[in-house]
Amino acid sequence: MQISLEVRNGILIAFGGFLWLLLENLLGLHGKYLGLQPLFFWLIILIPLTGIYFNLKHKRDKHQQGSITFIESLRSSSIVTAAVSLTSPLFVWLYIGAVNPTFLLLKQENEIKIIRDSQLDANTLMIREDAIRKSYEAISYLASAFVFALAVCLSLSIVLSILIRKRPIVSASTSSETVN
């Protein structure tokens, strides 16, 4: 069984996201320095950015003889996006289930602490605390991992498809033949 280039790269990108979670955990961003985690979390976008870029570059240079249209590159990167979006929740589930089972509870407690320190009235505080508790349930967190991967990869796919496209190189002999 042969897996397509796009699916393989999508799984590798999702695995890279899992390795990023492990690195954040190792650096204490999922424990001792949890307050700093949102600042460093956005750097995870570098993983799908480089993964999708190199997938499109490889597709253009090796499979398309150096040229690729916007539609062809968007089709290829959309397959990568689908693979990332479907496998990212599996890696997040592995992380919150096996590697760091207390992560969601710590995130929830940290968010509730921030909300309580913000001088809100009791009714608003209760509503926001309830929303935080629901958002850090495992199924909600996995759904948000899916949506995040989909949104980020799709946005990057569109931008990179615009940037990576190349028209075929027309040689002088071919262009003179078409003129005649």
Secondary structure, DSSP 8 states (H G I E B T S, - for coil): ----HHHHHHHHHHHHHHHHHHHHHHTTTTTTTGGGHHHHHGGGGHHHHHHHHHHHHHIIIIISTT-B-HHHHHHHHHHHHHHHHHHHHHHHHHIIIII-TTHHHHHHHHHHHHHHTT---HHHHHHHHHHHHHHTSHHHHHHHHHHHHHHHHHHHHHHHHHHH-B-----HHHHHHHH-
